[in-house]
């Protein structure tokens, strides 16, 4: 069992990565942005499991930020030992009384695996939904077939507005394109970026790895909408999108989204598109399925500071049983 304060200590192992947010490179970006990480790690032979965490007062919590769609434990490729995470959870009980894990996916087994590990290690685990993830499964469709399944208002908007803007797509990072994106974002309805410098470094790294996709719409020569996507292992991830408020009547975002979808479906051959977190209504125009992201509040029952939450959870459970009965 070991606890590391830098991602560099995890190099040299064959880590599997279920998403862009489960790579050493991602956690290195977080570390470089000023976050103090705690990589709780257990090794057996050539296998390892790591929980990327950080301290928040008396608790430990997921090492993540608002750009990440998911969070998961890191596991070496081909790992079959189901007891390692349990042993790690048991050791964590000596270091903290509460572990908060958020943005956990259920579909790949992460949420269930970690809940089971902490429960077997003696923690009380409270499970709650924390976000919604909109996705598109292509199921063999090309872009035209997919577009035919879109709501009529989307197809009508594209037919009426697409010719009013010029869209260019790029698969490599450029300073000029990114400057346009930042200018558009500053002039959009979006809240202030959490860490724009980190996002840029992430985009640059994805470009070097060949995963970068970028769409830019211009109206009469002026950039009015931009979107940053990546393509990774058959999945397209929609990271950032913005359009100028003054250009809203042109629907430039709709046109850029359509152009990028056509590219990732027909050229990249993706099987799925991931629109990230947030249950924004406009995502339903493009995506067809949703997935819940989960929070696990893992509490040591012997700690008095956890007793109020444990009692509240027990009371809610009793009320639910009474209502169901």
TAURDA-V921291 format. One record per pair of residues at least 24 apart in sequence whose ideal C-beta (glycine too) atoms are under 6 Angstrom apart, sorted by sequence separation. I is the first residue (numbers start at 1). J is the second residue. If there is no record, write none. Layout:
i/j
I/J
I/J
This chain:
i/j
7/31
49/73
50/74
206/230
27/52
203/228
37/63
49/75
225/252
48/76
89/117
102/130
224/252
225/253
236/264
47/76
89/118
227/256
173/203
86/117
90/121
173/204
219/250
225/256
229/260
47/79
71/103
85/117
89/121
70/103
231/264
86/120
173/207
236/270
3/38
4/39
13/48
49/84
70/105
86/121
172/207
217/252
49/85
60/96
234/270
3/40
177/214
231/268
234/271
235/272
236/273
237/274
238/275
72/110
217/255
2/41
59/98
60/99
61/100
62/101
173/212
217/256
235/274
62/102
1/42
59/100
215/256
42/84
184/226
180/223
170/214
215/259
42/87
181/226
215/260
42/88
169/215
180/226
21/68
40/88
168/216
21/70
22/72
167/217
19/70
165/217
166/218
190/242
165/219
188/242
188/243
185/242
187/244
184/242
15/74
16/75
184/244
15/76
16/77
14/76
13/76
14/77
165/250
164/250
165/252
167/255
161/250
167/256
1/91
18/108
161/251
165/255
167/259
162/255
157/251
169/263
157/254
158/258
143/262
143/265
143/266
142/266
66/194
154/285
138/271
151/285
137/272
136/273
135/274
134/275
133/277
131/277
132/279
134/283
136/287
135/287
136/288
134/287
135/289
134/290
132/290
133/291
133/293
33/195
131/293
129/292
130/293
33/198
130/295
128/295
29/198
127/296
125/296
126/297
29/201
29/202
125/298
123/298
124/299
124/301
25/205
118/298
115/296
111/294
107/291
124/310
126/313
103/293
104/294
102/295
101/296
100/297
99/298
98/299
97/300
97/303
69/276
93/300
69/277
20/232
